[in-house]
């Protein structure tokens, strides 16, 4: 499939697959630093910064779905319409890396985090672990997700208020899901290095036990 996705690490035999999904109007280069962080922590992981298949209508980058005229009411339908393309991208790289969903981690920022979180609602979720940085659900889940979910959010985020992450975590707790929430004081809408300090602790056992 034609793609501008960036392969950051490609071991001869992948122990797992780490896919990063960018925000609206952005490009895969924006998450290469984060992808390298994952690669350094997991030398056996196949690591890719994804490019959405849809050009952005607000910039020269890409988008998973349009935010023109976006509302709480129409967001879920837009995400649902974009999900087949997102899932196809994940499936493509799973085939390339020769791994399945059980060995796939999705890490999304902003709109990319929305797609990663919402993918946990699919009949066949594409990943066993989801990392959402400065993200949210389009709609809070009503069923317990099978994936482990890590929410990381800045308390000063002006784009996606921290309340979005807090409400998501509260719902996940209610559903008895395997989920974590780490809030970074004073951080805005960015994949801030302080988030990675929290994330490192959350993923240490996962990476160390990967085979």
C-alpha positions in Angstrom: 0.0 0.0 0.0 1.5 3.4 -0.9 2.5 5.1 2.3 4.7 7.9 3.7 5.0 6.0 6.9 8.5 6.0 8.4 10.2 2.8 9.5 12.4 3.7 12.5 13.5 0.2 13.5 13.3 -3.1 11.6 14.9 -6.0 13.3 15.5 -9.3 11.4 12.8 -11.0 13.6 10.4 -8.7 15.4 9.5 -9.4 19.0 6.7 -6.9 18.8 5.3 -4.1 16.6 5.1 -0.5 17.8 3.0 1.8 15.7 2.8 5.6 16.3 -0.2 7.7 14.9 0.2 11.4 14.5 -2.2 14.3 15.2 -4.4 16.1 12.7 -2.7 18.1 10.1 0.7 16.6 11.0 3.2 14.2 9.4 4.9 11.0 10.6 8.2 12.9 11.0 6.6 14.6 14.0 6.7 11.4 16.0 10.0 10.1 14.9 11.6 11.2 18.2 9.0 9.3 20.1 9.4 6.3 17.8 13.2 6.4 18.5 12.4 6.4 22.2 10.4 3.2 21.8 13.2 1.7 19.6 15.9 2.4 22.2 13.8 0.7 24.9 12.9 -2.3 22.8 15.7 -3.3 20.4 13.6 -6.3 19.2 10.6 -4.2 18.2 9.6 -3.2 14.7 8.8 0.5 15.1 6.9 2.6 12.5 5.6 6.2 12.6 2.4 5.9 10.5 1.2 8.3 7.9 -2.6 8.6 7.6 -3.9 7.7 4.1 -5.9 10.9 4.1 -4.4 14.3 3.2 -5.2 17.1 5.7 -7.8 19.7 4.8 -6.2 22.2 7.1 -2.5 21.9 6.3 0.0 20.2 4.1 0.1 17.2 6.4 -2.3 14.3 7.0 -5.4 13.6 9.0 -7.2 10.6 10.2 -10.5 12.5 10.0 -11.5 16.1 9.3 -11.9 18.5 12.1 -13.7 21.2 10.0 -17.0 21.8 11.7 -16.3 19.1 14.3 -18.7 18.7 17.2 -19.2 16.2 20.0 -22.2 14.9 18.1 -20.5 14.3 14.7 -17.1 13.2 15.9 -18.0 9.5 16.5 -19.3 9.1 12.9 -16.1 10.7 11.5 -14.0 8.4 13.5 -16.0 5.4 12.5 -15.6 6.4 8.8 -11.9 6.7 9.2 -11.4 3.5 11.2 -11.2 1.1 8.2 -8.2 3.0 6.9 -6.6 3.1 10.3 -7.1 -0.6 10.8 -5.8 -1.4 7.4 -2.6 0.5 8.1 -2.1 -1.5 11.3 -2.8 -4.7 9.6 -0.4 -3.9 6.8 2.5 -3.4 9.2 1.5 -6.5 11.2 1.9 -8.5 8.0 5.3 -6.8 7.2 6.5 -7.4 10.8 5.0 -10.9 11.0 3.3 -10.3 14.3 -0.3 -10.4 15.5 -2.4 -8.1 17.6 -1.1 -9.7 20.8 2.3 -8.3 20.0 1.2 -4.9 18.7 1.3 -1.6 20.7 -0.4 1.5 19.3 0.9 4.8 20.6 -1.1 7.8 19.4 -0.8 11.6 19.9 -3.9 13.8 19.9 -6.1 12.7 16.9 -3.9 9.7 16.5 -4.7 8.8 20.2 -8.4 9.0 19.4 -8.0 6.5 16.6 -5.9 4.2 18.8 -8.4 4.3 21.7 -11.4 3.8 19.5 -9.8 0.8 17.8 -10.1 -1.0 21.1 -13.9 -1.1 20.4 -13.5 -3.1 17.2 -14.8 -6.7 17.1 -11.1 -7.7 16.6 -9.0 -5.0 18.3 -5.7 -4.6 16.5 -3.5 -4.2 19.5 -3.0 -5.6 23.0 -1.7 -2.3 24.4 -2.6 1.3 23.6 -0.8 4.5 24.7 -2.8 7.7 24.4 -0.8 10.9 24.7 -3.0 14.0 24.9 -5.9 12.1 23.5 -9.5 11.2 24.2 -12.3 8.8 23.2 -14.8 10.0 20.6 -17.3 8.3 22.9 -16.6 6.7 26.2 -16.6 2.9 26.0 -19.5 0.9 27.2 -17.7 -2.5 27.2 -14.5 -3.5 28.9 -11.6 -3.3 26.4 -9.3 -6.3 26.0 -6.3 -4.0 25.5 -4.3 -2.5 28.3 -4.6 1.3 28.0 -2.2 4.0 29.2 -3.5 7.5 29.3 -0.9 10.4 29.6 -2.1 14.0 29.6 -0.9 17.5 30.5 -3.0 19.3 33.0 -2.6 22.6 31.0 -3.7 21.1 27.6 -5.8 23.8 25.9 -6.8 21.6 22.9 -8.0 18.4 24.7 -8.8 19.4 28.3 -7.4 17.1 30.9 -11.0 16.3 32.0 -11.2 14.1 28.8 -8.5 11.9 30.1 -9.9 11.8 33.6 -13.4 10.9 32.4 -11.9 8.2 30.2 -10.0 6.7 33.1 -13.0 6.8 35.4 -15.0 4.9 32.8 -12.3 2.4 32.3 -12.0 1.8 36.0 -15.8 1.4 36.2 -15.5 -1.3 33.4 -12.7 -2.9 35.4 -10.3 -2.5 32.5 -6.5 -2.7 32.7 -5.8 1.0 32.5 -3.5 3.7 33.9 -3.6 7.5 34.0 -0.6 9.8 34.4 -1.1 13.5 34.5 1.8 15.9 34.0 1.3 19.3 35.8 1.6 22.4 33.6 2.1 20.6 30.3 0.1 21.6 27.3 -0.9 19.8 24.1 2.3 17.9 23.2 4.0 14.6 23.7 6.1 16.1 26.4 9.3 14.3 27.7 7.8 14.2 31.2 5.1 11.9 29.9 7.7 9.5 28.8 9.1 9.2 32.3 5.8 8.0 33.4 5.4 5.8 30.4 8.7 4.2 30.9 7.6 2.8 34.2 4.3 1.6 32.8 6.0 -0.3 29.9 9.1 -1.6 31.7 7.6 -4.9 32.5 6.0 -5.3 29.1 9.2 -4.7 27.2 11.4 -6.8 29.5 9.0 -9.7 29.2 8.6 -9.5 25.4 9.9 -12.5 23.4 
